Structures are given as C-alpha cells and as structure tokens.
C-alpha cells in the first residue's frame, strides 16, 4: 500500500488548561475543554498558574491557555469547533 493511503497510528491526545481561580474566562474555557474532551474521550488536566512559576512566567498575560499535546493551541477564548478539529485530526 502506498504511504498516501496508510492510516496514521492512533496516538492518545492530551489537553492541558492553564488558568487560575476566580477567573471567568478560565471557567468558560474549562467548560468547553471538559465538554469536548469528555465527548471525544481525550484526557485533560487543569494547572493553576499561581502554583507554578514557570507557567506564570510563560503565560501570565494569556490565561486561560490551552495546550494540545504540549503545544499551545489557544488562549483567552476557547473555540469549541477549533478544539474539536485539533483533537480529531
């Protein structure tokens, strides 16, 4: 079979939501991430920027930040369709 028609091996996806408590954008992002990841069976975790100085230094102006497989996917507002597309490719 030619490489064009070979299926890519299925690799488990992982989403990280970086935010902080009492942040309305973070709460909105968490709702979207939880819904999309739940529907697709994708593992996700939430990290508090106030508990990690490296995350704080990297993302303090952008929270909430969503990482997909360790790479920044989006910040501030999470688009459900865009996240779903990124996780199903």
N, C-alpha and C positions, 0 to 999 in steps of 0.2 A: 504494500500500500504506500502511496506517495505521502510525503510529510504533510502535504496540504490537507489530506483527509484524516490524519491521525487526530484523535482527541487528546487534549491536554490532560495530564493526570490530575485528579481531583485533589486539591490541597486545602486543608482546613483554613478558613479565613478567621481573622481576629480583629475586633474593633476595640479601640480604647477611646473613652470620652474623658477629656481633661477639663476640669472645671473647679468650682469652689461652692461652698454652702451659701445659701441666701442669694443666689444669682438667678434671676428669672430666665435669662437666655439659656443658662445651664439646665434648668428644669425643663424648658421646652426641648432642648437638644436631647436630654435623657429620655423623654417620652418618645421621640422619633427613633432614636437608636434602639431602645427597648422593643418597640413595635416591629421595626424592620428586622432586627436580629432575631427576635422571637419567631417571626413568621418564616424566616429563612434557616433557622437552626444554627445561627452563627454565634460563637462565643463572643462576649463583650465584657469589658470591665470599666470601672469608673475610678479615676485618680483625682485626688484633691491637690490642686496646685499649691495650696498653703502648707502641705506636708512634705513637699519635695522641692528643694531649692533649685535643682537642675531644670525641672519642669517650669518652675516660676520664672527663672531667667530666660528660658526659651520662649514661653508662651504667655506671659502675664498680660500683654496688650491684646491678645487674640481670643481669650476664653469666651465661650467654650470652644475647644479644639477637638476634632475627631480625627483619629489616626486609623487607617485601614492597613493591616499587616505592617504596622510600624511606620508607615509613611503618612504625612499629613494629607488628609482628604479635604477638609474644610474647616472653617472657623466662623464664629458668631452665630450664623443661622444654618441649620442642617436641612437640606432639601431631601425629602424622603425619596423621591424618584431617582435622584442622582446617587444617593447612598445605595439604594436597591440595585441600581445598574452596576455600580462598582463592585458589589458583592456577588453578582451573578455572572460576571464575565469569566 
